[in-house]
Amino acid sequence: MTEPDKSLPLGPGDEGIAAEALAKAEEFVEQEEGATHKFRGWLGQVLIGLAVAVTLFHLYAAYDVVSAQVLRPLHVGMVLALIFLLFPAVPRLRHRLMPWDIACAVLALLTIAYMIDGGDDLMDRNTLPEQWDIIAGIVLVVLLLEATRRTTGWIMPAVSILFIAYGLLGPYLPAPWTHKGYGVDRLIGHLYMTLEGIFGVAVDVSSSLIILFTIFGAILQASGAGKFFIDFSFSAMGGKANAAGRSIVLASFLLGGPSGSGVATTVTLGSVAWPMLRRAGYKRDPAGGLLAAGGMGAILSPPVLGAAAFLIAEFLKISYLEVIWMATIPTILYYLALFAMVELDSGKYGMASIALPREPLWALTRTYGFHFTSLISIIVLMIMGFTPVLSVFWATIFAALVSYVRKDCALYPGRLALALANGTIGVLGTAATCASAGIIVGVVTLTGLGLKFSSIAIAYAGGSLVLTAIFTSLIVWVVGLAVPVTASYIICAVIAAPALIQLGVPDYAAHMFIFYYAVLSEVSPPTALSPFAAAAITGGDPYRTTMQAWKYTLPAFLVPFVFVLDPLGPGLLLRIPPGGSIVDIVWITVTTGIGIIGFAGAAQCWFFGRTTPVTWTLFLLGGLMLVFTGLVESVVRHVVGFQLAYADPLGIIIIGVAVWLQLLTRRRAVVEAAG
């Protein structure tokens, strides 16, 4: 970083920079959510009306339960129809509704109508489908793959096609991947005519939770909650030298909580905060890395987390509130890592004290603090015993009502209609991904690929839990390079999680491990949309920005290994370890937090001052002993033949020695400067 430009004003010039940056970043939001048509006039109003109707249907379904046999297919049908009407087949046809788009939308609805009309009789004959069943199923699969391509690109449809091929060509594959194989009729019967394929777990969650939380986020955004969260963060962090970085971390948490979207949070925050970071002394790439790291926290932050978090609850057959509790401590540790990196940035680069554009905190909270009640209401309702679906339903109603507390926030009919439409439009890409992932899950369950893959992974790892965890993290990461977070979690939950579970890892820890490494794809090229969007805002190099984002998030992404390798690891997920107590939860949380701070010092090569080779080694070694306690003990036992006991206290002592040496060095420098 260079010396900060203290003469740079925060005024009209910065507003121009922010506007230009936002325009550059919009294309990355479109990469995640898709580039829709922008129609004016009656056609635009009709499409908004259709989207509002879909939103109202899902709100009705949340309040008055609709059977899964009806809700899931209807959800897919309406999503596909809207995708064909709102997303162009190719970029050059954007803003032009073509006849084949309308035909595809109608055809999608007809295939769903055929399924719903068939009812139980159609589902009962899934192993021996009739000719029209097969035709309708093939048409739906083709339309689904095309809709997914329009919203997310070629990769997810290509992966789905590979799994279909695996189901069809089983006898011709080399061992150990071979299986008896299934014909088109049997495969289509399973994918289209049951609730275990396209209309399986992923679509269940998409139709009942993901879309409702997206509607909730759209209502909050339309009522001005996003702007308030940013303003609140600026006011709360003050004007100290590290205020700029602190504000980013706090604002990303508050914005991410209701949105659950890494790219959207990065863009929303970055367009406002980049001028402030520049004035504080951040260069383009580190600023973009920090913005992307903060945005990625949106996928980890309660109460919404990412769409994959809803799937965890469904896969494990637990309540969504339990998933929120399990995510609480890892989220705290993630933001602890970001805060630690920001604090070290301040000293390392001599950040400037800047005057943030802020109002007095109490005055701001008194005026707009009602936005917090909408976020809190979800948790309160779930604690009171409401289901997650009803909790978000009533929280959405409450958020709309409390907007009328102030005239400038009120959701009058026009603004409310647009918010309701955006609630559905914002979920179309995710819903299509979930339905396509249903193809993958259906093939895996039909062919038994999950257990086969687990056996292969364990064999390659020689039965070692450490190696299996490393292999699993790499698999999730590689899959995440190609497909969105939701899809990579679903794929790996059915093919990789069983390997960890077979080796004794609790199922909830295995799924949370996979979830966190699926999230890592947000900052991994070639689909590193958050860093690339941040680079577009700051004008930095996309790949250097991505590496900076890795630097900021690296300490936190070592934490998931604690879930599966440390005997006390379940404590981080608010689960009492076997034979343990609440004290173990506190102990593992504190020691992991200290280990993260040690890793931050090693990553920054700075603590109270620049690290020497000795202090850098101590920070790294102490962090390893505290975060990878089980791994360190295993390595020492196998390599040295020595049973290492009390690794955690030893790690704390090592980091303490490093801090003490840093303080001695700083005190010596102060004395020399004074003398």
N, C-alpha and C positions, 0 to 999 in steps of 0.2 A: 504494500500500500504506500501511496505517496503522502506527502504532507497535505492535510486537509485544506481545501479552499475555503478559508473562513470569510472570504468576502462574498461568497455566493449567497444571494438572498433567497429567502423562501417566500416567493411572491408570484406575480404573474408569470415570470419566466419559468419557475418551477411547475406551474400549472400547465404550461405549454409542453414541458418535458414529460410530465405525467400523461397528458393526452396523447402525445406521440407514442410513448411507450405502450400505452393501453392498446392503441391501434395495432402496433406490431405484435402484441401478444394474443390478440383475438384468434389468430389462426391456430394457435396451440390449444385453446379451449375448444375450437371446432374439431381438432384432431381427436380430442377425448370425447366430445359430445356430438360431433358431426356438424357438417355445414348445411344448414337448412335453407329452404327457399325463404325469401323475404317478400311476400306478396302484399300489395296494398289493395284498397278498395274492397269490393264485395267478396272476392275470393279469399283475401286475407281474413276478413271477418268470419267467413264460413269455417275456415280451418281453425281459427281460434275457438269458435263455437264448438267444433268437434272435440278439440282438446279439452275444453271446459267440461263437456259432457262426459268424457272419459274420466276426468278427475272426480266429478260428482258421483259417477257410478262407483268408483273405488271408495269414496267416502261413505256412500250408502252401504257398500259391502262390508265396510269396517264396523258400521253401527248395527246393521241387521244382517247376520251371518248368511253368506251365500255358500252353497256346498262347493267343495273342491272340484267336483266333476263339472261344474258350471263356471266357477270363478277363474280357474287356471286357463282353460281354453279361451274363454272370453277375453281375458287379459292379453293372451298372446295374439288373438285375432285383432283386437283393437290396436294393439301396439304395432303389428305389422301393417295394418291399414294406414295408420298415421305416418309410419316411416315412408311408405311408398308415396304418400301425398306431400310429405314435407322434405324428403331428402332426394336430391337428384341422382339419377343413375350414374352420371359422369359430371365432372365439374363444369364443363362447357354448357350443360343444360340447366345450370342453377338459375333459379327464378323463372323457370318455365315448366309448367305442369303438362306432362305429355300424356297422350291417350293410354299408353301402356302402363303408366303409373296408376291411373284410375283402374285399369283392368286388373292389375296385380292386387290392388287394395280390395276390390270386389271379390276376386278369387280367394284371397286369404280369408275373408269373412265367410265365404261359402264353404270352404273346407272345415272351418270351425263349426259352422251351423250344422253341417253333415255329422260331425262327431257328437255334438250335443244332442241332436235329434235322435241319433242312434242309441244314446243312453247306455244302460247296463248291458243291453244285448250286444252292442258293438264291442264293449270292453270284454265281455265274456268270450268272444270269438277271436281274441287277439292272437292265439296260437294258430288258428286256421282262418285267416281273414278272407273275405270275399274280394272279387275283382275290383269293385268300386271302392272298397276300403283301401286296397293297395294303391289305387290311382290317387285317391284323395290324400293318402299319407305321403306319397312321393311328391305330389304338388306342394304340400305344406312344407316338406323338408327343403325343396328347391327354393320356395319363396322365403323361408327362414334364412337360408344361407345368403340369399341375395340381400335381404334386409340387413343382415349383420354386416355384409360387405359395405353397404351404403353408409352405415353408421360408424363402423370401427375399422374398416379396411379389409384387406385380403387375408390376413394371417389367421384370424379366428375361424373363418369358413374353411380355409385350407386344412387347419388342424382337425376340424370336425369331419371333413372328407377323408382324411387319413384314418380316423377311428372307424368310420363307416367301412372303409376298405379292409381294415383289420377284422371287423366282424364278418365280412363276406369271404375273405381269403384265408381264413384260419388254417385249413389243411395244407396250404401251399407255403406256409411260413416256416423258417428254420427253427429248430429247437433252441431255447426253451419257450419260444413265443407261440408255438403252434397250438391250435385248438380245433374242435370238430367243424367249425364253420357254420354259418347260418345263411339261408337264402333270403332274397329280397322280401318275400312275404313274411317270414318270421321276424326279420329285423324291423320292417315297417310296422308290423303288429305290435312289437314291443315299444318302439319309439313313439308311435302315433296313437295307439289304441289303449294305452295304459297310463297310469300316473307315475311310471318309473322311468320314462324316457324324457321326451321334450317337456312334458307337463309334470316333471318330478319336483324334487326338493328345491332346485334353484328357482323355478317358476313359481312355486308355492311362496317362497320368500319374496320374490319380486312383486307378486300380485298383492301380497298382504302387508308387507312391511316396507320394502325399499321405496315403492311408489308413495306410500303415505309419508315417510320421512322426507322425501324429495318435495312433496307438496308443502310440508311443514317448513322446510327451508326456504321455499319460494315465498311463502307468506311472510316469514321473518324478513327476508331481503326486501320485499316490496314495502314493508312498513318502516324501513330505515334502520333495522337492527344492525346490519353490517357496518354502516357508517358510525353508529353509536359505539360499537365494539372497538373500532379503530380509534375514535376520539377518546374513549375511555382509557385505552392503552397508552396513548400519548400523554394524557393527563396524569395517569398513575405513575408513570416511570420518571417524571421530572425532567430536569435539564442537565444531568450529570454527563460526564464524558462517555459513559456507556449507555446513555439513555436511548440512543437510536437503536442499538442492537436489542436491548431489553424490550423496547416497544414492539419490535418485530416478533419476538418470541411470544409475548403476552397476546398481541393482536391475532397472531396465527392460531393460538389455542382458542380464543373466543370466537373467531370467525369459523374455524374448522369444526368446532363442536356441532353447530347446526347444519353445516353444509356437507361434511364428509367427503369433499372433493379436493384433492391436492392441487390440481391445476387451477381450479376456480379460486381457491384461497390464495395461491401464489399470485395470480393476475390481479385480483381485487386489492390485495395488500400492496403488491409491488408497484402498481401504478401510482399509488399515493405516497409510498414510503421511499422509493428510489431517490428522489431529490434530497430527502432528509439524510439517507445513508451517504450519499455523495458528499454532502456538506460536512458530515461528521468525519470523513476521511476514508471511507471504504472505496476501494477500486471496483471496477465493473464486475469482475469475475467473483471475488469473494462476496460482494453484495448479492449477486444473483444466487450464489450457493446458499447463503443464509436465507434468502427468500424462499428458495425451493425446499430447504430443510424445514422451515416453518410451515410451508404449505403441506408437506408430506405428513406433518403431525396431525393434519385434519383427518387423515384416514385412521389415526390411532386414538383420537380424542372423543371421550364420551360427551354428550349422550348418543350421538349418531354413529361415530366411527365410520368405517367404510361399509359398502354394501356387503362385503364378505363377512362382516361381523354378524349380520343377521343369519347368514348361512351356517356359521358356527353353532348358533343356538339350535338350528333345525337339525343339523347333522348329529349333534350330541343329545338332542331331545331334552334340552334344558331351557329355562326361561332366558329371554334377552337381558333381563336385569342381572342375571348371573354372569353373562358375558361382559356387561358393563363393569361389574365388580372385578372380574378377572383382569380387565384392561386397565383398571385404575392405577395400580402401582407401576406397571410398565410405562404407562403414559407419563406419570410423574417423573420416572427415571429418564424418559426420553427428553422431556423439557428441562430436567436438571442438566442433562448433557449439553443441550443447546445453550442454556444460561451459562454453564461453565465455559463453553467455548467463546461465548460473547464477552464474558468478563475477562478472559485471557486476551482476547482481541484488543480490548480497551488498553490494557497495559502494554501489550506487545507493540502496538502500532501508534500509541499515543493519541487516542481518539480525541477529537475536539469536543468541548462542551458546546451544545447548540441549543437554541431556543426553539423548542418544539411548538408547532401550531396547536395550542391547547387552551381549553377553558379550565377554570378551577374544578378540581375533581368532584367536590361535593355538589357544586351547582349543576354540573353536568349529570351526575347520578340522580340528583333530585328531579331533574327535568325529564331525562330519558331512561332512568334506571328500570322502568317497568318492563323493558325488553328482557331483563334477566329472568323475570317471573315466568316467561314462556319456556325458557330452557329448563328451569328448575321444576316446572309443573310436570314434565314427563317423568322425571325420577320420582317425584312425590306420588304421582298416580300409580306407578308400578309398585312402590313400597306399600301403598294402600291396598294392593291386591288386584288392580286392574291389569288386564293383559296388555302386552306391548302394543297390540293393534288398537285397542280402545284408548290406551294412554296417549298415543300420538294423535289419535282422532280428536280427543278432547283438548289436547294441547294445541292443536291447529285451530280449533274453534276459539279457544281462549286467546291465542295470539292475534287472531283476526279481531276479536272484540276489544282487547286492550289497546289495539292500535288507535282506537277512537279517543284515547286519553288526550292525545294532542292532534290538532287539526293537520299539522304538516306530516303526521304519520298515518292518518286515518285511511283505511282501505275503502274508499268510496267505490261505487259499482264498476267504473272503468278500470281502476287500478286493481280491484279485487279480481275481476274477470281475467286480466292479464296475468296476475299471480297464479290463479288456478290453472290457466293454460300452460304457463311455464312449469308448473309442478309436474304435469304429464310429459311435456316436451323434454324436460331435463332428464327423464328416466328412460327415454326410448332406447338409447344406445346400450345402457346397462341391462334393460329388459331383454333386448335382442341377444345380448351376450349370454344372459342366463338361460334363455331358451336354447341357444346353440350349445351351451355347455351341457344341457340336458341330453343332447345327442351323445356326447362323450361319456357322461355318467351312465346312460342307458347301455352303451356298448360295453363299458367296463363291468356292469352288473351282469349282463347277459353272458359274457365270455369268461368271467372270473379273472380278468386281467389284474385287478387290485391285489389279490392274494398271490398271483403268479409273480407280479413285479416285486412284492415284498420279499418273497423267497429269494429272488435273484439279487436284490439289493443287500439282503443280509448275508448271502453267500459271498458276494464280492467283498463285503466288509469283514468277512471272517467271524461273524457273530459279534463283532465289537460295537457297542452302543455309540462310542465316540465316533468311529468311522461312519457308522450308519447315519448319525446326526449330520456329519459333515457332508456325506453324499446327498442326503435329503435336502440340506440347505442349498447345495449347488444345483440340484435338480429344480427346486422351486425357483431359484434365481434365474436359471436358464429359460425355464418356461415363461417366467415373468418378463424376460426380454422381448418375447414375441407377442404376448397377449396381455389384456388388462388385468388389474389386480384381482377382480372378481373371478375371472376365468381361470387365472393361474391358481388361485386358492381351490376352486372346485376341482380342477384336474388333479392337483397334488393331494387334495384331501382324500380322493378315492384311490389313488395309485401309490402314494408315498406314506401317508399317515399310518396305514396298517403295519408297515415295517417297524416304525418306532414303537407302536403299541405292542407288537409281538415281543419286543425286547424289554417290556416292563414299564414303558413310559405311560403314565396315565393318559387316557384319551383326550382329556381337555388340554393337557400340556402339549401333546403332539399337535393338536389342531391350532393352538395359539402359536406354536413354533412355526408352523407352515404359514399361518396368517401374516406374521411379522416379516418373514422372508419374501412373501408375495408382495407386500407393501414396498419392499426394497426395489422392486422393478420401477417404481416411480422416479428413481434417480439413477436408473441404469440404461445406457444407450443400447439399442437404437430407439427404444420407446420412452426415453427419459423426458417426458413431456413437461414436467414441472421445472427442471433446470433449463430446458430449451426455451420455455416461456419466460422464465426469469432472465435468461440471456437476451431475449428479444426486448425486454423492458429496459435492461441496463445498457444494452449495446455491447455486451461482452461476448467472448468466444463460447459457443454452446458446450464444447467438450471440456474446456478449462473450468467453466461454470459447473459442469457435472462433477468434475473431480473435487471442486471446492464443496459441493453439496455432500459428497461422500465423506470429506474430512469432517464436516459438521455433524454428520449422522453416525459416523463409524463407532464412537463409544457406545451409543445407544443400541446399535444393531449387533453388539456382542452379547447383549442381555438375554435374547431368546435361548442361547445355549444353556443358561442357568436353569431354564424350565426343565430341560431333559437330562442334563448331566449331573446336577447337584442334588444330593439327597434332600436338601432343604428347598430345592427349586420351586416346588408347588407353593411355597410361602409367598413368592412374588405374585402368584395368581390368587392370593387370598384364600388358599387352601392349606389347612394344617397338614404338614408332612406326616407320613406314617410314624406313629409313636411320638409325635411332637406336640407342641402347644403354640399358643399365640406368641410366646416369646421367640419361637423360631421364625415366625413371620417378620417380627420386628428386626431380628438379628440379620436375616438374609437381605432384608430391604436396606438396612443401614450399611452393611458391608458391601453390597453391590453398588450402592450410591457412592461410597468412598472409592471403590474400584473404578467407577466411571470417571470420577474427578481425576484419578491417577492417569487413566487413559487420555483424558483431555489434555493434561499437562504434557504427556508424551507426544500427542498428535500436534500440539501447537509449538512444541519445543520451547515452552515458556510457562512459568508459573508466577513467582514474584519477580522473576528476571529470566534471561535466557538460560536454558538448561545446559549444563555441562554434560559430557558423555556419561559421567557417573550418575548425576541426578536424573538424566533421561532414562537410563537403564533402570534405576530404582523405581521411577514412576511406572514404567512399562511392566516390570517384574511384579510390583505390588498390585497393579491392576489385574494382571493375569491371575495372581493367586486369589484375589477376591472375587473376580467374575468367573473364572474357570477353575474353581477350587477342585472339583472332581477330576477334571482333565489333568491339572498339574499334579495331583496326587497319583493319578494313574501313570503318568509319564515317569515321575520320580521312582515309583515302585518297579516299573518294568525296565527302566534304563539303568538306574543306580542300584536297584535292589533294596531300597530303603523305604520303610513305611513312614511317610510324612504325616505327622499329626499337627493339629492346630494351624492349618494353613491360613485360615482367615485372620486370626490375631497376628500371625507373622506378616501377612500382607499389609495390615494396618500399620505395624511397626515400620515396615520398609518404606511406605509412603510417608509416614511421619518423619523418618530420617531424611528423605528427599526434601520435604518442606523445610525442615530445620536447616539443612545445608543451604537451601535457597535464601532463607532469612539471614543466615550468617553472611552469605555473599552480598546481599543487599545492604546489610548494616555496614559491612566493610567498605562498600562503595560510597555510602553516605559519609562515613568518617573521612575517607580519602578526599572526597569532594569538599568537605568542610575544612579540612586541614590544608 
